[in-house]
Amino acid sequence: MALVFIKYGIDHPAEKIKLATAKADDDVVLLQNGVYWLLDSVETKTKGKISVLREDLLARGYAEDLSKHPLIDYHGLVKLIEKQERFIG
């Protein structure tokens, strides 16, 4: 089990690898410019459970209804960090 941070946009090769290798019991969090993956059908690129940092989505001018995935705040992010054994940033 791991927490996978996706913080760069859809053209970043390392993010593509992290998404492709995430397992079903991993939590994948889209934050910073990683929220742009929502525009590229991120759910087809990973088996992990996807969450989106609400503040970063809103900071980039998108409405909350853009995401089909759960929106979390910083408190929710801390809970995920505490839950998982390791993280991949």
PyMOL Python script that loads the backbone (N, CA, C, O; Angstrom):
from pymol import cmd

cmd.read_pdbstr("""\
ATOM      1  N   MET A   1       0.848  -1.176   0.000  1.00  0.00           N
ATOM      2  CA  MET A   1       0.000   0.000   0.000  1.00  0.00           C
ATOM      3  C   MET A   1       0.891   1.236   0.000  1.00  0.00           C
ATOM      4  O   MET A   1       1.871   1.324   0.740  1.00  0.00           O
ATOM      5  N   ALA A   2       0.520   2.187  -0.854  1.00  0.00           N
ATOM      6  CA  ALA A   2       1.322   3.405  -0.956  1.00  0.00           C
ATOM      7  C   ALA A   2       0.413   4.591  -1.254  1.00  0.00           C
ATOM      8  O   ALA A   2      -0.705   4.450  -1.749  1.00  0.00           O
ATOM      9  N   LEU A   3       0.937   5.743  -0.934  1.00  0.00           N
ATOM     10  CA  LEU A   3       0.290   7.002  -1.289  1.00  0.00           C
ATOM     11  C   LEU A   3       1.108   7.588  -2.426  1.00  0.00           C
ATOM     12  O   LEU A   3       2.305   7.834  -2.272  1.00  0.00           O
ATOM     13  N   VAL A   4       0.472   7.812  -3.561  1.00  0.00           N
ATOM     14  CA  VAL A   4       1.149   8.291  -4.756  1.00  0.00           C
ATOM     15  C   VAL A   4       0.727   9.731  -5.009  1.00  0.00           C
ATOM     16  O   VAL A   4      -0.455  10.016  -5.206  1.00  0.00           O
ATOM     17  N   PHE A   5       1.707  10.642  -5.003  1.00  0.00           N
ATOM     18  CA  PHE A   5       1.436  12.046  -5.290  1.00  0.00           C
ATOM     19  C   PHE A   5       1.669  12.306  -6.770  1.00  0.00           C
ATOM     20  O   PHE A   5       2.738  12.007  -7.304  1.00  0.00           O
ATOM     21  N   ILE A   6       0.662  12.863  -7.426  1.00  0.00           N
ATOM     22  CA  ILE A   6       0.779  13.288  -8.819  1.00  0.00           C
ATOM     23  C   ILE A   6       0.702  14.810  -8.787  1.00  0.00           C
ATOM     24  O   ILE A   6      -0.372  15.384  -8.607  1.00  0.00           O
ATOM     25  N   LYS A   7       1.860  15.460  -8.965  1.00  0.00           N
ATOM     26  CA  LYS A   7       1.887  16.912  -8.809  1.00  0.00           C
ATOM     27  C   LYS A   7       2.303  17.670 -10.059  1.00  0.00           C
ATOM     28  O   LYS A   7       2.321  18.901 -10.062  1.00  0.00           O
ATOM     29  N   TYR A   8       2.639  16.943 -11.128  1.00  0.00           N
ATOM     30  CA  TYR A   8       2.994  17.609 -12.380  1.00  0.00           C
ATOM     31  C   TYR A   8       1.959  17.287 -13.444  1.00  0.00           C
ATOM     32  O   TYR A   8       1.195  16.332 -13.306  1.00  0.00           O
ATOM     33  N   GLY A   9       1.934  18.068 -14.486  1.00  0.00           N
ATOM     34  CA  GLY A   9       0.920  17.951 -15.531  1.00  0.00           C
ATOM     35  C   GLY A   9       1.043  16.715 -16.403  1.00  0.00           C
ATOM     36  O   GLY A   9       1.930  15.883 -16.214  1.00  0.00           O
ATOM     37  N   ILE A  10       0.141  16.616 -17.351  1.00  0.00           N
ATOM     38  CA  ILE A  10      -0.023  15.406 -18.161  1.00  0.00           C
ATOM     39  C   ILE A  10       1.135  15.133 -19.117  1.00  0.00           C
ATOM     40  O   ILE A  10       1.211  14.042 -19.682  1.00  0.00           O
ATOM     41  N   ASP A  11       2.024  16.079 -19.311  1.00  0.00           N
ATOM     42  CA  ASP A  11       3.161  15.858 -20.201  1.00  0.00           C
ATOM     43  C   ASP A  11       4.403  15.364 -19.469  1.00  0.00           C
ATOM     44  O   ASP A  11       5.459  15.220 -20.085  1.00  0.00           O
ATOM     45  N   HIS A  12       4.299  15.104 -18.175  1.00  0.00           N
ATOM     46  CA  HIS A  12       5.450  14.712 -17.372  1.00  0.00           C
ATOM     47  C   HIS A  12       5.604  13.183 -17.378  1.00  0.00           C
ATOM     48  O   HIS A  12       4.710  12.477 -16.912  1.00  0.00           O
ATOM     49  N   PRO A  13       6.731  12.661 -17.903  1.00  0.00           N
ATOM     50  CA  PRO A  13       6.876  11.202 -18.037  1.00  0.00           C
ATOM     51  C   PRO A  13       6.884  10.445 -16.706  1.00  0.00           C
ATOM     52  O   PRO A  13       6.368   9.329 -16.642  1.00  0.00           O
ATOM     53  N   ALA A  14       7.452  11.018 -15.650  1.00  0.00           N
ATOM     54  CA  ALA A  14       7.481  10.318 -14.362  1.00  0.00           C
ATOM     55  C   ALA A  14       6.072  10.125 -13.811  1.00  0.00           C
ATOM     56  O   ALA A  14       5.781   9.098 -13.199  1.00  0.00           O
ATOM     57  N   GLU A  15       5.205  11.097 -14.022  1.00  0.00           N
ATOM     58  CA  GLU A  15       3.830  10.976 -13.532  1.00  0.00           C
ATOM     59  C   GLU A  15       3.088   9.859 -14.268  1.00  0.00           C
ATOM     60  O   GLU A  15       2.278   9.152 -13.670  1.00  0.00           O
ATOM     61  N   LYS A  16       3.365   9.700 -15.565  1.00  0.00           N
ATOM     62  CA  LYS A  16       2.748   8.614 -16.329  1.00  0.00           C
ATOM     63  C   LYS A  16       3.155   7.265 -15.752  1.00  0.00           C
ATOM     64  O   LYS A  16       2.334   6.354 -15.650  1.00  0.00           O
ATOM     65  N   ILE A  17       4.420   7.140 -15.376  1.00  0.00           N
ATOM     66  CA  ILE A  17       4.913   5.886 -14.803  1.00  0.00           C
ATOM     67  C   ILE A  17       4.279   5.633 -13.439  1.00  0.00           C
ATOM     68  O   ILE A  17       3.866   4.511 -13.146  1.00  0.00           O
ATOM     69  N   LYS A  18       4.198   6.674 -12.599  1.00  0.00           N
ATOM     70  CA  LYS A  18       3.599   6.500 -11.270  1.00  0.00           C
ATOM     71  C   LYS A  18       2.142   6.063 -11.387  1.00  0.00           C
ATOM     72  O   LYS A  18       1.699   5.180 -10.653  1.00  0.00           O
ATOM     73  N   LEU A  19       1.398   6.674 -12.304  1.00  0.00           N
ATOM     74  CA  LEU A  19      -0.001   6.287 -12.483  1.00  0.00           C
ATOM     75  C   LEU A  19      -0.118   4.849 -12.977  1.00  0.00           C
ATOM     76  O   LEU A  19      -0.950   4.086 -12.487  1.00  0.00           O
ATOM     77  N   ALA A  20       0.706   4.486 -13.935  1.00  0.00           N
ATOM     78  CA  ALA A  20       0.625   3.150 -14.531  1.00  0.00           C
ATOM     79  C   ALA A  20       0.998   2.055 -13.538  1.00  0.00           C
ATOM     80  O   ALA A  20       0.487   0.939 -13.633  1.00  0.00           O
ATOM     81  N   THR A  21       1.873   2.352 -12.597  1.00  0.00           N
ATOM     82  CA  THR A  21       2.325   1.312 -11.659  1.00  0.00           C
ATOM     83  C   THR A  21       1.543   1.288 -10.344  1.00  0.00           C
ATOM     84  O   THR A  21       1.748   0.391  -9.528  1.00  0.00           O
ATOM     85  N   ALA A  22       0.665   2.242 -10.129  1.00  0.00           N
ATOM     86  CA  ALA A  22      -0.142   2.248  -8.898  1.00  0.00           C
ATOM     87  C   ALA A  22      -1.066   1.034  -8.875  1.00  0.00           C
ATOM     88  O   ALA A  22      -1.676   0.674  -9.882  1.00  0.00           O
ATOM     89  N   LYS A  23      -1.151   0.421  -7.707  1.00  0.00           N
ATOM     90  CA  LYS A  23      -1.979  -0.769  -7.527  1.00  0.00           C
ATOM     91  C   LYS A  23      -3.346  -0.384  -6.962  1.00  0.00           C
ATOM     92  O   LYS A  23      -3.556   0.751  -6.535  1.00  0.00           O
ATOM     93  N   ALA A  24      -4.250  -1.323  -6.965  1.00  0.00           N
ATOM     94  CA  ALA A  24      -5.627  -1.072  -6.530  1.00  0.00           C
ATOM     95  C   ALA A  24      -5.719  -0.623  -5.071  1.00  0.00           C
ATOM     96  O   ALA A  24      -6.641   0.107  -4.710  1.00  0.00           O
ATOM     97  N   ASP A  25      -4.773  -1.051  -4.229  1.00  0.00           N
ATOM     98  CA  ASP A  25      -4.827  -0.643  -2.827  1.00  0.00           C
ATOM     99  C   ASP A  25      -4.007   0.624  -2.543  1.00  0.00           C
ATOM    100  O   ASP A  25      -3.823   0.998  -1.385  1.00  0.00           O
ATOM    101  N   ASP A  26      -3.518   1.277  -3.594  1.00  0.00           N
ATOM    102  CA  ASP A  26      -2.789   2.539  -3.450  1.00  0.00           C
ATOM    103  C   ASP A  26      -3.752   3.717  -3.544  1.00  0.00           C
ATOM    104  O   ASP A  26      -4.754   3.663  -4.256  1.00  0.00           O
ATOM    105  N   ASP A  27      -3.432   4.771  -2.819  1.00  0.00           N
ATOM    106  CA  ASP A  27      -4.173   6.028  -2.935  1.00  0.00           C
ATOM    107  C   ASP A  27      -3.372   6.966  -3.824  1.00  0.00           C
ATOM    108  O   ASP A  27      -2.188   7.202  -3.582  1.00  0.00           O
ATOM    109  N   VAL A  28      -4.018   7.496  -4.847  1.00  0.00           N
ATOM    110  CA  VAL A  28      -3.393   8.436  -5.776  1.00  0.00           C
ATOM    111  C   VAL A  28      -4.014   9.801  -5.531  1.00  0.00           C
ATOM    112  O   VAL A  28      -5.233   9.954  -5.611  1.00  0.00           O
ATOM    113  N   VAL A  29      -3.181  10.794  -5.232  1.00  0.00           N
ATOM    114  CA  VAL A  29      -3.680  12.140  -4.965  1.00  0.00           C
ATOM    115  C   VAL A  29      -3.185  13.086  -6.056  1.00  0.00           C
ATOM    116  O   VAL A  29      -1.983  13.210  -6.290  1.00  0.00           O
ATOM    117  N   LEU A  30      -4.125  13.744  -6.713  1.00  0.00           N
ATOM    118  CA  LEU A  30      -3.792  14.767  -7.696  1.00  0.00           C
ATOM    119  C   LEU A  30      -3.693  16.093  -6.963  1.00  0.00           C
ATOM    120  O   LEU A  30      -4.671  16.558  -6.378  1.00  0.00           O
ATOM    121  N   LEU A  31      -2.503  16.710  -6.992  1.00  0.00           N
ATOM    122  CA  LEU A  31      -2.314  18.002  -6.344  1.00  0.00           C
ATOM    123  C   LEU A  31      -1.436  18.871  -7.231  1.00  0.00           C
ATOM    124  O   LEU A  31      -0.848  18.395  -8.201  1.00  0.00           O
ATOM    125  N   GLN A  32      -1.358  20.131  -6.889  1.00  0.00           N
ATOM    126  CA  GLN A  32      -0.631  21.116  -7.688  1.00  0.00           C
ATOM    127  C   GLN A  32      -1.077  20.993  -9.151  1.00  0.00           C
ATOM    128  O   GLN A  32      -2.278  20.944  -9.416  1.00  0.00           O
ATOM    129  N   ASN A  33      -0.140  20.941 -10.103  1.00  0.00           N
ATOM    130  CA  ASN A  33      -0.531  20.823 -11.512  1.00  0.00           C
ATOM    131  C   ASN A  33      -1.021  19.425 -11.879  1.00  0.00           C
ATOM    132  O   ASN A  33      -1.472  19.197 -13.001  1.00  0.00           O
ATOM    133  N   GLY A  34      -0.934  18.499 -10.943  1.00  0.00           N
ATOM    134  CA  GLY A  34      -1.465  17.161 -11.184  1.00  0.00           C
ATOM    135  C   GLY A  34      -2.969  17.143 -11.389  1.00  0.00           C
ATOM    136  O   GLY A  34      -3.506  16.176 -11.930  1.00  0.00           O
ATOM    137  N   VAL A  35      -3.659  18.194 -10.968  1.00  0.00           N
ATOM    138  CA  VAL A  35      -5.113  18.239 -11.176  1.00  0.00           C
ATOM    139  C   VAL A  35      -5.464  18.277 -12.661  1.00  0.00           C
ATOM    140  O   VAL A  35      -6.591  17.957 -13.038  1.00  0.00           O
ATOM    141  N   TYR A  36      -4.511  18.665 -13.504  1.00  0.00           N
ATOM    142  CA  TYR A  36      -4.778  18.689 -14.949  1.00  0.00           C
ATOM    143  C   TYR A  36      -5.003  17.294 -15.515  1.00  0.00           C
ATOM    144  O   TYR A  36      -5.533  17.157 -16.618  1.00  0.00           O
ATOM    145  N   TRP A  37      -4.609  16.257 -14.781  1.00  0.00           N
ATOM    146  CA  TRP A  37      -4.873  14.891 -15.227  1.00  0.00           C
ATOM    147  C   TRP A  37      -6.366  14.606 -15.309  1.00  0.00           C
ATOM    148  O   TRP A  37      -6.781  13.689 -16.018  1.00  0.00           O
ATOM    149  N   LEU A  38      -7.172  15.375 -14.600  1.00  0.00           N
ATOM    150  CA  LEU A  38      -8.621  15.204 -14.694  1.00  0.00           C
ATOM    151  C   LEU A  38      -9.116  15.451 -16.112  1.00  0.00           C
ATOM    152  O   LEU A  38     -10.132  14.894 -16.527  1.00  0.00           O
ATOM    153  N   LEU A  39      -8.396  16.285 -16.851  1.00  0.00           N
ATOM    154  CA  LEU A  39      -8.780  16.604 -18.229  1.00  0.00           C
ATOM    155  C   LEU A  39      -8.377  15.492 -19.196  1.00  0.00           C
ATOM    156  O   LEU A  39      -8.767  15.519 -20.363  1.00  0.00           O
ATOM    157  N   ASP A  40      -7.609  14.524 -18.727  1.00  0.00           N
ATOM    158  CA  ASP A  40      -7.077  13.457 -19.571  1.00  0.00           C
ATOM    159  C   ASP A  40      -7.549  12.073 -19.104  1.00  0.00           C
ATOM    160  O   ASP A  40      -6.816  11.094 -19.242  1.00  0.00           O
ATOM    161  N   SER A  41      -8.740  11.989 -18.566  1.00  0.00           N
ATOM    162  CA  SER A  41      -9.333  10.711 -18.140  1.00  0.00           C
ATOM    163  C   SER A  41      -8.380   9.880 -17.288  1.00  0.00           C
ATOM    164  O   SER A  41      -8.056   8.742 -17.628  1.00  0.00           O
ATOM    165  N   VAL A  42      -7.939  10.460 -16.183  1.00  0.00           N
ATOM    166  CA  VAL A  42      -6.957   9.813 -15.317  1.00  0.00           C
ATOM    167  C   VAL A  42      -7.397   8.427 -14.852  1.00  0.00           C
ATOM    168  O   VAL A  42      -6.550   7.564 -14.618  1.00  0.00           O
ATOM    169  N   GLU A  43      -8.685   8.199 -14.715  1.00  0.00           N
ATOM    170  CA  GLU A  43      -9.158   6.908 -14.221  1.00  0.00           C
ATOM    171  C   GLU A  43      -8.821   5.762 -15.178  1.00  0.00           C
ATOM    172  O   GLU A  43      -8.809   4.604 -14.760  1.00  0.00           O
ATOM    173  N   THR A  44      -8.551   6.055 -16.442  1.00  0.00           N
ATOM    174  CA  THR A  44      -8.174   5.012 -17.399  1.00  0.00           C
ATOM    175  C   THR A  44      -6.678   4.707 -17.347  1.00  0.00           C
ATOM    176  O   THR A  44      -6.215   3.773 -18.003  1.00  0.00           O
ATOM    177  N   LYS A  45      -5.926   5.476 -16.583  1.00  0.00           N
ATOM    178  CA  LYS A  45      -4.475   5.354 -16.562  1.00  0.00           C
ATOM    179  C   LYS A  45      -3.923   4.728 -15.276  1.00  0.00           C
ATOM    180  O   LYS A  45      -2.715   4.523 -15.157  1.00  0.00           O
ATOM    181  N   THR A  46      -4.791   4.429 -14.326  1.00  0.00           N
ATOM    182  CA  THR A  46      -4.317   3.882 -13.054  1.00  0.00           C
ATOM    183  C   THR A  46      -5.352   2.955 -12.440  1.00  0.00           C
ATOM    184  O   THR A  46      -6.548   3.060 -12.713  1.00  0.00           O
ATOM    185  N   LYS A  47      -4.866   2.047 -11.606  1.00  0.00           N
ATOM    186  CA  LYS A  47      -5.749   1.174 -10.837  1.00  0.00           C
ATOM    187  C   LYS A  47      -5.955   1.719  -9.427  1.00  0.00           C
ATOM    188  O   LYS A  47      -6.808   1.226  -8.688  1.00  0.00           O
ATOM    189  N   GLY A  48      -5.172   2.740  -9.048  1.00  0.00           N
ATOM    190  CA  GLY A  48      -5.251   3.298  -7.703  1.00  0.00           C
ATOM    191  C   GLY A  48      -6.536   4.079  -7.463  1.00  0.00           C
ATOM    192  O   GLY A  48      -7.242   4.460  -8.397  1.00  0.00           O
ATOM    193  N   LYS A  49      -6.817   4.307  -6.169  1.00  0.00           N
ATOM    194  CA  LYS A  49      -7.992   5.104  -5.774  1.00  0.00           C
ATOM    195  C   LYS A  49      -7.598   6.577  -5.850  1.00  0.00           C
ATOM    196  O   LYS A  49      -6.686   7.020  -5.150  1.00  0.00           O
ATOM    197  N   ILE A  50      -8.278   7.320  -6.689  1.00  0.00           N
ATOM    198  CA  ILE A  50      -7.915   8.705  -6.983  1.00  0.00           C
ATOM    199  C   ILE A  50      -8.664   9.671  -6.081  1.00  0.00           C
ATOM    200  O   ILE A  50      -9.871   9.545  -5.873  1.00  0.00           O
ATOM    201  N   SER A  51      -7.921  10.645  -5.547  1.00  0.00           N
ATOM    202  CA  SER A  51      -8.494  11.780  -4.816  1.00  0.00           C
ATOM    203  C   SER A  51      -7.860  13.044  -5.390  1.00  0.00           C
ATOM    204  O   SER A  51      -6.777  13.007  -5.974  1.00  0.00           O
ATOM    205  N   VAL A  52      -8.557  14.155  -5.212  1.00  0.00           N
ATOM    206  CA  VAL A  52      -8.094  15.434  -5.766  1.00  0.00           C
ATOM    207  C   VAL A  52      -8.065  16.466  -4.641  1.00  0.00           C
ATOM    208  O   VAL A  52      -9.022  16.597  -3.878  1.00  0.00           O
ATOM    209  N   LEU A  53      -6.964  17.189  -4.551  1.00  0.00           N
ATOM    210  CA  LEU A  53      -6.864  18.251  -3.551  1.00  0.00           C
ATOM    211  C   LEU A  53      -7.704  19.447  -4.006  1.00  0.00           C
ATOM    212  O   LEU A  53      -7.379  20.119  -4.985  1.00  0.00           O
ATOM    213  N   ARG A  54      -8.780  19.692  -3.277  1.00  0.00           N
ATOM    214  CA  ARG A  54      -9.759  20.713  -3.639  1.00  0.00           C
ATOM    215  C   ARG A  54      -9.117  22.088  -3.853  1.00  0.00           C
ATOM    216  O   ARG A  54      -9.414  22.763  -4.839  1.00  0.00           O
ATOM    217  N   GLU A  55      -8.254  22.498  -2.949  1.00  0.00           N
ATOM    218  CA  GLU A  55      -7.657  23.830  -3.028  1.00  0.00           C
ATOM    219  C   GLU A  55      -6.870  24.026  -4.319  1.00  0.00           C
ATOM    220  O   GLU A  55      -6.902  25.105  -4.910  1.00  0.00           O
ATOM    221  N   ASP A  56      -6.161  22.978  -4.758  1.00  0.00           N
ATOM    222  CA  ASP A  56      -5.378  23.093  -5.984  1.00  0.00           C
ATOM    223  C   ASP A  56      -6.266  23.112  -7.226  1.00  0.00           C
ATOM    224  O   ASP A  56      -5.953  23.791  -8.204  1.00  0.00           O
ATOM    225  N   LEU A  57      -7.363  22.375  -7.189  1.00  0.00           N
ATOM    226  CA  LEU A  57      -8.318  22.400  -8.294  1.00  0.00           C
ATOM    227  C   LEU A  57      -8.922  23.796  -8.445  1.00  0.00           C
ATOM    228  O   LEU A  57      -8.975  24.342  -9.547  1.00  0.00           O
ATOM    229  N   LEU A  58      -9.370  24.359  -7.343  1.00  0.00           N
ATOM    230  CA  LEU A  58      -9.977  25.684  -7.366  1.00  0.00           C
ATOM    231  C   LEU A  58      -8.963  26.769  -7.722  1.00  0.00           C
ATOM    232  O   LEU A  58      -9.304  27.730  -8.411  1.00  0.00           O
ATOM    233  N   ALA A  59      -7.727  26.625  -7.263  1.00  0.00           N
ATOM    234  CA  ALA A  59      -6.683  27.621  -7.541  1.00  0.00           C
ATOM    235  C   ALA A  59      -6.374  27.702  -9.033  1.00  0.00           C
ATOM    236  O   ALA A  59      -5.873  28.723  -9.502  1.00  0.00           O
ATOM    237  N   ARG A  60      -6.662  26.657  -9.771  1.00  0.00           N
ATOM    238  CA  ARG A  60      -6.409  26.655 -11.206  1.00  0.00           C
ATOM    239  C   ARG A  60      -7.651  27.024 -12.006  1.00  0.00           C
ATOM    240  O   ARG A  60      -7.675  26.878 -13.228  1.00  0.00           O
ATOM    241  N   GLY A  61      -8.671  27.498 -11.322  1.00  0.00           N
ATOM    242  CA  GLY A  61      -9.846  28.041 -11.990  1.00  0.00           C
ATOM    243  C   GLY A  61     -10.912  27.029 -12.372  1.00  0.00           C
ATOM    244  O   GLY A  61     -11.823  27.354 -13.134  1.00  0.00           O
ATOM    245  N   TYR A  62     -10.818  25.812 -11.860  1.00  0.00           N
ATOM    246  CA  TYR A  62     -11.808  24.797 -12.188  1.00  0.00           C
ATOM    247  C   TYR A  62     -12.843  24.679 -11.080  1.00  0.00           C
ATOM    248  O   TYR A  62     -12.550  24.920  -9.909  1.00  0.00           O
ATOM    249  N   ALA A  63     -14.042  24.308 -11.463  1.00  0.00           N
ATOM    250  CA  ALA A  63     -15.116  24.101 -10.495  1.00  0.00           C
ATOM    251  C   ALA A  63     -15.004  22.691  -9.917  1.00  0.00           C
ATOM    252  O   ALA A  63     -14.434  21.794 -10.538  1.00  0.00           O
ATOM    253  N   GLU A  64     -15.547  22.519  -8.744  1.00  0.00           N
ATOM    254  CA  GLU A  64     -15.487  21.223  -8.069  1.00  0.00           C
ATOM    255  C   GLU A  64     -16.144  20.111  -8.881  1.00  0.00           C
ATOM    256  O   GLU A  64     -15.740  18.952  -8.783  1.00  0.00           O
ATOM    257  N   ASP A  65     -17.148  20.451  -9.677  1.00  0.00           N
ATOM    258  CA  ASP A  65     -17.856  19.412 -10.431  1.00  0.00           C
ATOM    259  C   ASP A  65     -17.062  18.866 -11.619  1.00  0.00           C
ATOM    260  O   ASP A  65     -17.541  17.975 -12.320  1.00  0.00           O
ATOM    261  N   LEU A  66     -15.850  19.390 -11.855  1.00  0.00           N
ATOM    262  CA  LEU A  66     -14.989  18.823 -12.895  1.00  0.00           C
ATOM    263  C   LEU A  66     -14.542  17.414 -12.512  1.00  0.00           C
ATOM    264  O   LEU A  66     -14.315  16.572 -13.381  1.00  0.00           O
ATOM    265  N   SER A  67     -14.418  17.161 -11.226  1.00  0.00           N
ATOM    266  CA  SER A  67     -13.883  15.891 -10.754  1.00  0.00           C
ATOM    267  C   SER A  67     -14.977  14.876 -10.468  1.00  0.00           C
ATOM    268  O   SER A  67     -15.963  15.178  -9.795  1.00  0.00           O
ATOM    269  N   LYS A  68     -14.791  13.666 -10.989  1.00  0.00           N
ATOM    270  CA  LYS A  68     -15.647  12.529 -10.654  1.00  0.00           C
ATOM    271  C   LYS A  68     -15.132  11.824  -9.406  1.00  0.00           C
ATOM    272  O   LYS A  68     -15.783  10.927  -8.871  1.00  0.00           O
ATOM    273  N   HIS A  69     -13.963  12.238  -8.955  1.00  0.00           N
ATOM    274  CA  HIS A  69     -13.276  11.603  -7.844  1.00  0.00           C
ATOM    275  C   HIS A  69     -13.450  12.441  -6.578  1.00  0.00           C
ATOM    276  O   HIS A  69     -13.738  13.636  -6.657  1.00  0.00           O
ATOM    277  N   PRO A  70     -13.278  11.819  -5.420  1.00  0.00           N
ATOM    278  CA  PRO A  70     -13.442  12.565  -4.168  1.00  0.00           C
ATOM    279  C   PRO A  70     -12.481  13.750  -4.070  1.00  0.00           C
ATOM    280  O   PRO A  70     -11.302  13.647  -4.409  1.00  0.00           O
ATOM    281  N   LEU A  71     -13.012  14.865  -3.603  1.00  0.00           N
ATOM    282  CA  LEU A  71     -12.196  16.042  -3.331  1.00  0.00           C
ATOM    283  C   LEU A  71     -11.822  16.015  -1.860  1.00  0.00           C
ATOM    284  O   LEU A  71     -12.667  15.767  -0.999  1.00  0.00           O
ATOM    285  N   ILE A  72     -10.545  16.271  -1.576  1.00  0.00           N
ATOM    286  CA  ILE A  72     -10.096  16.292  -0.189  1.00  0.00           C
ATOM    287  C   ILE A  72      -9.461  17.642   0.108  1.00  0.00           C
ATOM    288  O   ILE A  72      -9.001  18.342  -0.794  1.00  0.00           O
ATOM    289  N   ASP A  73      -9.447  17.990   1.377  1.00  0.00           N
ATOM    290  CA  ASP A  73      -8.747  19.196   1.809  1.00  0.00           C
ATOM    291  C   ASP A  73      -7.428  18.755   2.440  1.00  0.00           C
ATOM    292  O   ASP A  73      -7.086  17.574   2.401  1.00  0.00           O
ATOM    293  N   TYR A  74      -6.689  19.697   3.018  1.00  0.00           N
ATOM    294  CA  TYR A  74      -5.402  19.335   3.614  1.00  0.00           C
ATOM    295  C   TYR A  74      -5.555  18.375   4.782  1.00  0.00           C
ATOM    296  O   TYR A  74      -4.685  17.534   5.012  1.00  0.00           O
ATOM    297  N   HIS A  75      -6.634  18.489   5.511  1.00  0.00           N
ATOM    298  CA  HIS A  75      -6.896  17.550   6.611  1.00  0.00           C
ATOM    299  C   HIS A  75      -7.062  16.136   6.057  1.00  0.00           C
ATOM    300  O   HIS A  75      -6.542  15.176   6.625  1.00  0.00           O
ATOM    301  N   GLY A  76      -7.782  16.015   4.958  1.00  0.00           N
ATOM    302  CA  GLY A  76      -7.951  14.712   4.315  1.00  0.00           C
ATOM    303  C   GLY A  76      -6.639  14.162   3.787  1.00  0.00           C
ATOM    304  O   GLY A  76      -6.411  12.953   3.821  1.00  0.00           O
ATOM    305  N   LEU A  77      -5.775  15.042   3.299  1.00  0.00           N
ATOM    306  CA  LEU A  77      -4.461  14.624   2.827  1.00  0.00           C
ATOM    307  C   LEU A  77      -3.623  14.065   3.974  1.00  0.00           C
ATOM    308  O   LEU A  77      -2.940  13.053   3.814  1.00  0.00           O
ATOM    309  N   VAL A  78      -3.677  14.719   5.118  1.00  0.00           N
ATOM    310  CA  VAL A  78      -2.939  14.236   6.286  1.00  0.00           C
ATOM    311  C   VAL A  78      -3.449  12.856   6.694  1.00  0.00           C
ATOM    312  O   VAL A  78      -2.655  11.994   7.069  1.00  0.00           O
ATOM    313  N   LYS A  79      -4.754  12.637   6.627  1.00  0.00           N
ATOM    314  CA  LYS A  79      -5.312  11.322   6.963  1.00  0.00           C
ATOM    315  C   LYS A  79      -4.776  10.241   6.029  1.00  0.00           C
ATOM    316  O   LYS A  79      -4.467   9.135   6.472  1.00  0.00           O
ATOM    317  N   LEU A  80      -4.666  10.558   4.733  1.00  0.00           N
ATOM    318  CA  LEU A  80      -4.117   9.592   3.780  1.00  0.00           C
ATOM    319  C   LEU A  80      -2.649   9.316   4.075  1.00  0.00           C
ATOM    320  O   LEU A  80      -2.202   8.173   3.982  1.00  0.00           O
ATOM    321  N   ILE A  81      -1.903  10.348   4.427  1.00  0.00           N
ATOM    322  CA  ILE A  81      -0.483  10.171   4.761  1.00  0.00           C
ATOM    323  C   ILE A  81      -0.340   9.246   5.965  1.00  0.00           C
ATOM    324  O   ILE A  81       0.523   8.369   5.983  1.00  0.00           O
ATOM    325  N   GLU A  82      -1.180   9.444   6.956  1.00  0.00           N
ATOM    326  CA  GLU A  82      -1.120   8.610   8.158  1.00  0.00           C
ATOM    327  C   GLU A  82      -1.556   7.161   7.870  1.00  0.00           C
ATOM    328  O   GLU A  82      -1.071   6.227   8.509  1.00  0.00           O
ATOM    329  N   LYS A  83      -2.458   6.982   6.919  1.00  0.00           N
ATOM    330  CA  LYS A  83      -3.014   5.660   6.603  1.00  0.00           C
ATOM    331  C   LYS A  83      -2.013   4.773   5.863  1.00  0.00           C
ATOM    332  O   LYS A  83      -1.907   3.583   6.160  1.00  0.00           O
ATOM    333  N   GLN A  84      -1.299   5.325   4.930  1.00  0.00           N
ATOM    334  CA  GLN A  84      -0.444   4.524   4.062  1.00  0.00           C
ATOM    335  C   GLN A  84       0.928   4.266   4.668  1.00  0.00           C
ATOM    336  O   GLN A  84       1.435   5.081   5.439  1.00  0.00           O
ATOM    337  N   GLU A  85       1.521   3.145   4.324  1.00  0.00           N
ATOM    338  CA  GLU A  85       2.820   2.731   4.840  1.00  0.00           C
ATOM    339  C   GLU A  85       3.963   3.539   4.229  1.00  0.00           C
ATOM    340  O   GLU A  85       4.963   3.805   4.896  1.00  0.00           O
ATOM    341  N   ARG A  86       3.818   3.922   2.981  1.00  0.00           N
ATOM    342  CA  ARG A  86       4.882   4.658   2.293  1.00  0.00           C
ATOM    343  C   ARG A  86       4.248   5.604   1.281  1.00  0.00           C
ATOM    344  O   ARG A  86       3.053   5.532   0.996  1.00  0.00           O
ATOM    345  N   PHE A  87       5.082   6.492   0.747  1.00  0.00           N
ATOM    346  CA  PHE A  87       4.567   7.372  -0.277  1.00  0.00           C
ATOM    347  C   PHE A  87       5.546   7.488  -1.422  1.00  0.00           C
ATOM    348  O   PHE A  87       6.756   7.336  -1.260  1.00  0.00           O
ATOM    349  N   ILE A  88       4.985   7.761  -2.579  1.00  0.00           N
ATOM    350  CA  ILE A  88       5.773   7.948  -3.794  1.00  0.00           C
ATOM    351  C   ILE A  88       5.465   9.349  -4.286  1.00  0.00           C
ATOM    352  O   ILE A  88       4.338   9.642  -4.685  1.00  0.00           O
ATOM    353  N   GLY A  89       6.460  10.205  -4.256  1.00  0.00           N
ATOM    354  CA  GLY A  89       6.259  11.610  -4.607  1.00  0.00           C
ATOM    355  C   GLY A  89       6.860  11.925  -5.882  1.00  0.00           C
ATOM    356  O   GLY A  89       6.787  13.068  -6.334  1.00  0.00           O
TER     357      GLY A  89
END
""", "prot")
cmd.dss("prot")
cmd.show_as("cartoon", "prot")
cmd.util.cbc("prot")
cmd.orient("prot")
